[in-house]
Amino acid sequence: HINLYQLKGNKKDFDGMFLANKKIDNQVKTFITYNKGRDWHLLQAPDTDLRGNPIHCLLPYCSLHLHLKVSENPYTSGNIASRDTAPGIIVASGNIGSELSDQDISMFVSSDAGNTWRQIFEEEHSVLYLDQGGVLVAMKHTSLPIRHLWLSFDEGRSWSKYSFTSIPLFVDGVLGEPGEETLIMTVFGHFSHRSEWQLVKVDYKSIFDRRCAEDDYRPWQLHSQGEACIMGAKRIYKKRKSEKKCMQGKYAGAMASQPCVCTEADFDCDYGFERHSNGQCLPAFWYNPSTLSKDCSLGQSYLNSTGYRKVVSNNCTDGVREQYTAKPQQCPGKAPRGLRVVTSDGTLTSEQGHNVTFLMQLEEVCSVSRFPTEAFESDLFGTEWIEQNTINEMMLLNKFITHFLSSSFPGPLEHVHLSLPFVTTKNKEVNATAVLWPSQVGTLIYIWWFGNNTEPLITLEGNIAFTFSAEGMNTITVQVSAGNTILQDTKTIAVYEQFRSLRLSFSPNLDEYNPDIPEWRRDVSRVIKIALVEATGIPNKHILVAILPGLPTSAELFILPYNDATGGNRQTAEDLQQISEVLAQKLNQNSIQFDLKPGVRIFVHAAHLTAAPLIDVTPSHSGSAMLMLLSVVFVGLAVFVIYKFKRKIPGINVYAKMQNEKDQEMVSPGSQNESIPNVPQRELMTPEQLVDEKLETRPIGK
């Protein structure tokens, strides 16, 4: 639940500055970052209100919260505004308190890129930037007619009231003239609900008597709570002195930009690493740093991550950059392929004291080694039995013997994985299987726990069938006892009388980063679910995403009914079908995507819609289903034959020709002209044509 807004300014200098509204514990709060999301801070509320009274607001319990909606209408302003040519100036609507609210909304301005804020109005206003931000024009948001506006020449510190029309006007929008040096704005609206549009053109050039000179500017340094290094550089801008009232004209830009020495703050955690409480970037539980690229071969090298990566667009140099930058490392040798070891007589048994001949076969290597049977009970690398063997062959043989002994005398149980469906139908039998590693560990006892049952089921088999009679989320736990070792695994299964499912597919590049482990699948499932909720607005309790094991990567999307605590809001089959169609539409429009790592974007697509157990698929109806299937096939064949040989059937072309002539009569040019009502030409004019036709120019104050 994040709403993001990027601060505008010099494009290269403000790349890493964002404002974001984030939902925390059911409260929406506004945060700001100056290093592209590595660190976030709450906004400090102003010290005083509009009347100069002190505001008691202590972080983190109280802060300033802003609405970050940008207007899609070019004639109206949104809740927040900043400009590339006015660095550091932000105007936004919001409130002061513990969370963002639609009550007690005021207007606030910041002249130093969000470090400090001032209250400028107690009601919402539209704000327009003129003269490169040297002039701020504010007009009240109201449904009533107005004839005044407010001007500020000192970045919102003081405001002056001016009238722009003698008759109150219902304002529909405000538009600034194009150009970097514009001092002209156009207000358009109507005097009454039945009157035509009225356009008022306001020119502010007469307010200024001269252009700004070099002495009219002062240096201003971009900073973050006093820290001068932002995104690895120190930047100083020109700003007009507040007491000077001159026209800026073309903006001069930044005076100077100097790179900073790299520190730990300029680096974020690399892919697969997470920042722990001690501030270090350590591998996530699902990520194995030793995993190499598929293309890495012996003799080549790869970049081995240190766990850190410099924030994109950061310009710092030297310092700890070399320490945190990925290091080139030689690719290690890979395990041999095609290894096959057999004995000369085809058996794996021998009497003590007799020689055994092992034949080792590789794709390019074939060698013979002889050693006494006592080697199984002594040093496998004893020199008395090695005959013309290389070191590499000896290591391969040692691996084979180790595998042979471990398979003959299985070790203790190491891992248990419970396999069962993610979703099932109420009162329908479900199979659960316990998968063990290693698979052969002697006599086993399986103890099964279902939901909140206090009495388990005990079996000697690793699979069991069961039925759930209650809807909702249920847990299943299996405990496996092998000798003095007991391991367990717990899974959750959703049980509903009706649901829908949709098969998902992904961009092919996802397979390159799929380690095919449960932890990775759970993480990616959570990311896809968040993307679906944000794109569709469907409550997350309706959605369950499960990444399936194996390659190519695929997933199952389940659309679940969700009932409130009273049970009164119960979804029907039609409701679930409607939700399924909304999700399928977004998936087919390439609207669902996520970033797996920097530079790797994954698109999620819909494979096909599954008719979930809303349809009765019991064996008793198999005859009817087969009859229906045969009927569909027969009708399809009939349609194909008619289409294939339609030229040979005498009635079809005649009907098509008559139908075509009938369609032409219905859409004849004459009928089209008659269908258009007699609309006055003025009502069809664009706003630009209206500007040229009727323009009212009024000087300020008259």
Helices and strands as residue ranges (DSSP letters): E 2-6, E 18-24, E 27-33, E 41-42, E 63-66, E 80-83, E 86-97, E 106-110, E 118-121, E 125-130, G 131-133, E 135-140, E 148-152, E 160-163, E 170-176, E 184-190, E 198-203, G 205-207, G 214-216, E 217-221, E 233-240, E 254-259, G 264-266, E 267-269, E 273-275, E 281-283, E 301-304, E 308-310, H 321-324, E 327-330, E 340-343, E 355-361, E 366-372, G 373-377, H 391-408, E 415-419, E 423-425, E 430-437, E 445-450, E 457-459, E 463-466, E 472-482, E 485-496, E 500-506, G 508-513, H 518-536, G 540-542, E 543-548, E 554-559, H 573-588, E 593-597, E 600-610, G 619-621, H 622-644, G 646-648, H 650-666, H 669-675, G 681-684, H 687-693, E 696-697
